[in-house]
Amino acid sequence: MEHIELFFKSIFIDNMVFATFLGMCSYLAVSKKVSTAVGLGAAVIFVLAITVPLNWLLDQYLLQPGALSWLGEEYASYDLSFLSFIMFIATIATMVQLVEIVVEKFSPSLYNSLGIFLPLIAVNCAILGGSLFMQSREIATLGLALNYGIGSGIGWFLAILAIAAIREKIRYSNVPPALRGLGITFIITGLMAIGFMSFGGMLTGGDEEAPKEEKTVKVDSKEDKDKVVANNIKVNK
């Protein structure tokens, strides 16, 4: 249940684009065509699915205070958390280079259409944000970290795919000249973010309230009975 909850929460409720507005540069620049949006979205899913678990391992066994205790008791007091940004970005850059090599080898047309934005995944704030959110939310296991990475990537993929499909359609719409281009795109993105906020109710249903205990009042005389009845009538009114 925990895996399912984290998966859907990372896609819909904590969506990288619509909840935290991360990765907006490539989201706006590569969303003019659905084909390029799909390619970049798939690359983001792959990078997040690999880097978030790898950075979780780095965080647990290297970066956290006391994480080096597995090397010996003399290393238990070491704190390498100041290296988090450097290590996370190094892991991300390595994976992005791998993705770039694979895409260039097997799909040169997609590689050319993505252009500079494919290597720029290395500095995409959504990719780094996935690892930092994993660290700040203290995800407990490697499996949950993998789940969170895949879910966050799918959420970003759905966001760029949706805006690319809409932008292809609005080319044939009568958009006011002042709003054409990025203007109408920002408006649509804001409306989509409001729509995704409605998913916040998916996982917030609490338990039913426990029935309130009825208080019993001891009635000793007829006058007390009349007072109790009068009070009940006032409450009901």
Secondary structure as UniProt FT lines:
FT   HELIX           2..8
FT   HELIX           9..13
FT   TURN            16..20
FT   HELIX           24..29
FT   HELIX           34..58
FT   HELIX           59..63
FT   TURN            65..66
FT   HELIX           67..71
FT   HELIX           73..75
FT   TURN            76..77
FT   HELIX           81..83
FT   HELIX           84..106
FT   HELIX           108..114
FT   HELIX           115..117
FT   HELIX           119..123
FT   HELIX           125..136
FT   TURN            137..138
FT   HELIX           142..170
FT   TURN            171..172
FT   HELIX           177..179
FT   TURN            180..181
FT   HELIX           182..197
FT   HELIX           198..201
FT   HELIX           222..236
//
